[in-house]
Amino acid sequence: MDTVRLAEQQRDSTRRHAEPRVVRILMVDDDPQAGALIEMALADAQFERELEVVPTVTAGLERIKADEHDIFLIDQQLPDGTGLELIREAKASGAGKPLILLTGYGSGALDEAALEAGATDYVEKHLVGPQLERSIRYALRHWRTARTLHDREEQLRHAQKMEAIGRLAGGVAHDFNNLLTAVVGYADLIGERLEPEDPTARDVGEIRKAADRATALTRQLLAFSRKQFLNTTVMDLNETVSGLRHMLPRVIGDHIQTTIELAPELARIRADASQMDQVLVNLVLNARDAMPSGGRLAITTENVTLGDERLEAEGLTLSPGAYTMLSVSDTGLGMEESTRARAFEPFFTTKPKGKGTGLGLATVYGIVDQSGGGIAMDTGPGRGTSIRIYLPVTSAVPDEPIPQVRTGLASGGSETILLVEDNEAIRELSARALRRRGYTVHLARNAEEALEWSQSAGVKPQLLVTDVIMPGLSGPNLAARLMPQNSDLRVLYMSGYTDNETPANGKYWGGVPLLQKPFTPGQLADRVRLCLDSPVSRA
């Protein structure tokens, strides 16, 4: 989440507010003519009115707690107390909407007492005609401004919290990717030396399965932290829903009735198609779990235009414009406010122990945010949950299909490779895997060491394999310094996650390929061979 963008929109949203068309007024006054008096005073008001009158403090407090009105007009003298006492009790019970005190006379002492009690304003009854309409408009405008500011501040705090959690999750996932690369790699090296019937081969296979499960978890963490690699294309969300339609009965079961409504001529978006599949599956699974006894699931797509009013209503920090909406709604248990506030945090789950990782909605949040979109949620106990995803429309034409990489590549060779990696386990593992396939490999722990070697060794490698994020000089900066010295140098990047200095689509300067961690020795060898057999690329 871009907290700078959110802060700017927070300031913009408080600049102006539309005047209300209809104001719901509760008046607490025992005078039988009170209602008629107020109607006369507001005859020329700029808004329509819905007026309710109750005669006592007790009845007034009950109606204020019901929170069915926009503003409260309270007489000072009531049969069972005073207006000031009612205002104090209403404030103590959590009332936040404007309360205007009506009195037969005004004074400095009453002004101070009303302010202390929590009244927005007070109006003397003999001035009700010229003052009340203005007092109501100003009170409502002040209240709406204060409420909007409070909501935006809450959104900003939430965005900052999610951003901090995302940085932590991304860092943890990066370190785990390094560890998993070593675990997977050395397990494969052992497996290559074992016969399939060897009992040890089965043990190594179990190690690989566990590592694969851990890899899936780190990818979910990277998705939440918006540091995953996205292969974005121009796509149609209707195709995503249609492609998964056939598998929904197996995923959610026969006890849930599913309806799908796809908008005709749905606008295209730019996103990672596989990640959009994951978004939809995660939302459907979450809806299924919220309906253990059955219910209804609705999936819809729609072309929408988000203006300031709808953006504010949805709690979104997007820019106004054209969007494609994907909505997944269920009739399940719904969420309380405390649960809703944490729904997109990683590892937060309401499911029984061992039944969920708490990464489903967190993954959705990260994918949508990294794709430039936003998420709105409508939920409550007993009324189900509706999650609406908004992704910006693109006018770009669909990309040409990318040719599939040939399988079964000859992954060995005799070329010279400069391998730069600050993680010792990955460095040694990669060197062993490449040397076993006939390559000459020179190692460097960082970019500075690689530059020193290139200046003193008198050897020009055919390929630079380097980590992207390293202490000191980064991998792309290292490549930029080495390529002018070696016109035949090809480059292959390795990384476990993206950061602000690297694009999130897996492409770098001049279309340099990227090998994502964790990888296997075979994947490394295949990608190295592919790079060596490709033309030299220059920005």
N, C-alpha and C positions, 0 to 999 in steps of 0.2 A: 504494500500500500504506500502510495506517495503522500507522505504527511505534509509536505510543502504544498502540494496541490489541494489537499484537504483544508489546510489552514487558509489558503486564498479563497476557496469557496465558502468557508465559514464566514469570512469578512463580507463577501459579496451578498450572502443570503440575508444579512441583517440590515442591508441598506434600505430596502423597501418591502412593504407587506401590503397585500391587497386588503381593502376594507371589506368587512363581512357583509354578506347580502342579507342574512337572517341572523338576528341575535336572540338567543334564548335567555330570557331574564327570569330570575326568581326574586320576588319581592317578599320580605318578611315584615308585615305591618298589620295591626289589628283594626285599622280604620276601614270600614266598609267601602269608603270611597277611594281608597288608596289606588286600586287598579285603574279606575277611571282617571284619576289625577295623573298617573304616569302615562296613560295613553294620550291624554291631551298634551302633556309636556313633550312627548315624542312624536307628535302628529307630523311634523315637518322633518323628521330625522332622515338621514341618508341611508338608513337600513330598515328592513322589515323586522317585526317583532313577534316573538312568541312569549307571552307573559303568564306567569303562574304566581298566585299570591297565597301565602300561608300566614296565620295570625300570631304564632308564638315562637319563642326561642326553641322549644323542644321540636316542634314541627319543622322549623327552619333548619336546625342542625341535621335532622334526618334527611331532608331533601338535599342539603349541601353535600352530605356524604354520598348520596346516590350519584353525584357528578353528572347530572343530565342537563346542566345549564352552562351558559358561557359567562355569566356575570350575576352577581348577587347585590340587591339593593336592600339595606337593612335599616329599619327605623330604630332610633336610639331608645325610645320608651315602648316597652312591650309588656304584656300582662305578667309574664313569668321571668322577667329579667330585663337586661339592657342590651342594646345593639353591640356595645363594646364587649360585653361578656360573650355574646354569641360569636363575634369575630374571633376572640381568643380561643374559644372551644373549637371553632372550625379550623383555625390554623393548627391547633394542637393535634387535630385528627388527620392532618395531612392535606387540607384544602389548599390548592395552589392558584385557583382562578381569582379574578379581581373581586374584592368586596368593597362596596361603596356605602358609607354610613350616611343616613338621612337624619337630620336633626332640625328642631324648631329654632335653634339658635346656634351660632358659632362663636368660638373663643380660642384664644391661644392655648388654653389648657386642654380644650377638647381636641384641638389640632394635634397637640403633642401626644395625648392619650390614644387617639385614633391611629397615629403613626406607630406608636409602641405596640398596640394590639395587633397590627398587621393589616389595617385598612389601606386600600389603594388611594382613596380620596374620601372627602365628605362634602355633602351638598346641603345647604340650608333650604328648608322646605319652601320658604317664600321666594327662593331663586331657582326652584326646580325647572321652571319653564325655560329660561335662557341658558342654564348651566348643565342640566342633566345630560342632554345629548352629547355635548362636548366632553363631559367627564367620562361617559361610557366609551366613546370612540378612543379617547386618549388612554383610558385604562386598558382596553382590549389591545390596542396597538403596542403599548408597553409590555403587556403580558406575552403577546405573541413574539415580540422581539426577544424578550428574556428567555422564553421557552426554546426558540430556535437557536439562540446562542448556547443555551445549556445542552441541547441535543447535539449541536456541532462539536462542542467541547468534549462530550462523551464519545462521539465518533473519533475525534482526534486522539483521545486517550486510548481508545480501543485499537486504532490503527498503529499507534506507537508501541503498544503492548505486543500486537501481532508481529510488527516489524522486528522487535527485539527477540521474540521467540523464534522468528524465522532465521535471524542471524545465528542464533545458538543452534537451531536444528541444522542449518546448512553447514556450519562448522563441524558439528558432530558427524553428519553424513559424509563430509569430505574425508575426515580421519578414518571413518569406518570403511570407506571405499578403498583407501590405501591398504588397510588391514585385510579386507576381503580379496583384493587383488593378489596379495601374497598367499592367503589361504587357498584360494581357487587355483592359483598358478602352481604352487608346490604340490597340491593334491593331484593336479593333472600330470605333472612331471613324474610323480610316483606311479600314477595309473598307466602311463606310457610304458613303464618297465615291467608291468605285471600281466600275467595271462588272465583272461576273463574268468577262468575257473578257480583262480587263487582266492582263498578266503579274504586275504588282505584287500583284494580288489573291491569286494563288497563293502568293506569298512571304509575304504577311500570314497566309494560311491555315496555312502551315507554322509561323509564329511562334505562332499559336493552339494548334496541336497540341502543340508543345513546352511551352507554358504549361499546357495541360491535363494533360500527364504530370507536370509539376512539382506541379500542384495535387493530384494523386492521392498523390504522395509526402508532401506536407505533411499531408494528411488522415491518412495512416498514422502520421506522427509524432505528430499530435494524439491519435490513438487510443491509442498507447503511453503518452503522458504523461497520459492520462485528462482531457484538456481539450477533447475534441470535444463537439459538441452531439448529445444523444441524444433521439430522438422516442420515448419509451417508451410501450408499450402492454401490456395483459395478453395474453399469447400462449402458444401451445402449441409446445414444441420439436419434437414429432412432425410438426407441419405444416411446420416449417423443413426437416426431413430429407426428408419426402415431396415437398415442392416442388422439391428439388434432385435427387431420385432419378433423374429422367429424363436429367439432364445428366451424371451421373457417368461413364458409359461413354466419352463424348467427352472428358471431362477427364482420366481416368486411363489410358485405353487398354484393349485387350482382354487384355493380358498380366497383368492384376491381377484376381483373383477377389474380388468384393465381396459381403458379407453384411450385411443390415440387420435389426436386431431392435428394434422399437419397443414400449415398455411400454404395456399397455392402461391407459386412464384415467390418463394421465400428468398430474401436477399442473401447474397453470399458473404462469408466472413473469411478472415485469414487466421488460421489456427492449425494446430497439430491434430490431424485426424485421429490418430491412435489415442491421444490424450482426451479428445472429446468423447471417444468411446468409453474411456475410463470414467469421465465425469458422469455420463449417463448411467453407467452400471452402478457406480457408487451411490448415486441418488436413489436408484431403484431399490438397491439392497437396503438402504437406510429406511426407505418407505415400507419395505416388506417387514423389517424387524419391528416397525412401529405398529404393525397390524397382526399380532400373533393369532388373533381369532378371526381374521378375515376383514375385508373392507374393499374400498374402491381406490384404484390408482389411476390417475389421469396424467397423460403426457401430451403437451401441446407445444407447437411452435407458432411464432407470430412475428410479423414486421411491426415495429413500434418506433415512434418518435418520442424521445425523452426531452421534455422541456423542464424548466426550472421547478415548476410546481410538482411534476411527477417525480423528478429526481429527489426533491425534498421529502415527498411522501414515502418513497421507497428507501430513504436513507442512503442514497448512492452518492458517490463523489466523482462521478463521471462527467464528462463534458456534454452539454446538450447536443442532440443530433440523432441520426438514424441508427437503430440497433436491431439485431435479431434476438428474439427472446425464446429461451427454452424453459418451459415450466414443468415441474414434476410435483404433483399434489397427491396427498393421501388423506384418508379419513381415520387415521390412527390415533394414538394416545396424545399426540401433541407435546409441547414442552412448556414448562414453567419459565418465567422470566430469567431466573438464575441459570437454568440450563441453556436457554437460548443465548445468553450472553457469552457462553463458553463453547458453543456448538462447533465452532470452526478451529478450536485450539487442538494441536496434536496431543494424542494420548488421553484426551478427555472423552470418557464414554460412560453411558448410563447402563450399559449391558453388564450382565453378570461376569465375574472374573473368569477369564479364559475364553470368553465369547466374542471379544472384539478388541482390536488394537487401538481404537480411537483415532485412526488416521484416515477414515473414509471421507468425512466432510473437510478435514484439513487439506487433504489432497485436492479436492474439488476447489477449495478456496485458492490454493496456490496456482493451479492450472488456469483458472479463470482470470485471476489477477495478472499473471504473467502474460496472458493473451490480450490484455488491455480491456477486460470486461469487469463487471461487477455482479454481486449477488444480493438479492433481497429475500427476506424470509418473513412469512406470516404464519404464526403458530400460537397455540394456547392449549392448556389442559382440556382434553376432551373434544377439541375441534380440529384435530389433525394438523398437518404441516404442508405449506406450499412454499417451494423454493423456486425462485425465478432467476435465471441467469441471463444477463444482457451482454452481448458481444457486438463490437462496432462493425457496421456494414462496410464492405470494401467494394470499390468499383473496378478493381483489377480483374483481369480475365484469368480463368483457371490455368495453373501451371501445366507445362508439358510433362507427361509421365517420365519419371526418372528410370533409366534402364537398370535392370536388376544386375547386381554384381555376380559375376560367374562364380559358381561353387566348384570345389575341388581344385583350387589354384595350387600350382606348384609353389610351395611356400619356402623353399630353400634357395640359396644363392651364394655367391662368392664376393659380393660387394662389401665396401667398408662403411660402417655405420657409426656415427657419433651419438651416443645415448646419454641424455642429461636428465637426471631425476634425483631430487633431494631425499627421497625415502629410500633407505638402504635396502630394505627387503625387496621392494619393487625393482630397484636398479639391478640387484644381483640376479633376481629371478628373470627379468627381461634379457639380461646379457646371456644367461645360461640357455634360455629358449632359442635365442638367435644364433648363438655359437654352435649349438647342436645341429643347426640347419645349414652350417657352412659359412656364415657371415663372419667378417672380422669386425669386432665391436670394441670401440674405445669408450671408456666411462668417464663421466664428470658428475660431481655432486651438485653443481650449480652452474649458472651461466658464466660467472667470472672464471671458474676453473676451465670451462669449455673454451672460452676465448683465449685463455693462456695456452691451452693445449694446441689450438689451431694455429697460433702464432709461432710456436716453437717446434711442433712435430714435423712440419714439412709434408703433411699428408692431407689430401683433399678427400673427405668422405663423400660418398654419393648420396647419403641420406642423413638428415638430422632428425632424431627422435627425441622430443623434449616435452617435459611437463609444462603446462601453461602457467600455473601459479607456483612460484618458488620464492624463497627469501632473496632479496636483492633484485637483480634483473629478471624480468619475466621471460617466458619462452618465446612469445612473439617478438620481443625486443632483441633477444639473442639471435633469432632467425634473421631479423632485419640487418644485424651487423655482419652476419656470416655470409649471406647470399651475395653481396657485392664482391666478396673475395673469391667466390666459387660459383661460376655461372651454371654449373651442372648440378648444384645442390638442390635436392628435393627435401621437403619438410613434412613431418608427421607430428601432430600435437597429441598429447595425452592429458586428460584431466578428469577429475571426479565431479566437478560442478562448475557453473558459470559464476562470474561476479560482475561488478559494474564495469570492468575494463574489457570484458569479453562478451561478444554477442551471444544471444541465447538460441541460435539456430544451428549450431554445430559447424559454422563456416567462419574462417578467419581471413586474414589478409590474402588476397589473391586466390581465394577458394581453397586454402590449405585444409586438408582433411583432418579429422579429429577422431581419436580412439578414446571412447569413454571408459572410465574405470567403474567397476572392476572388469578386467578382461582376462581371458585365458591365454596361455602361451600360443595356442593355435590361432586364436583371433589376432594376436599381435603379429605373428609370422605372416598370416594372410594379408593383413593390412600393409605390412612392410613391403611384401612382394608387389602388391597392387600399386603402391606409391612409386616403387622403383621402375615399374613397367609403364608408368604414366608420363606424359610430357611434363617438362619443368614448368611450373606455374609461377608467374611473377605479377605482383600488384601493378 
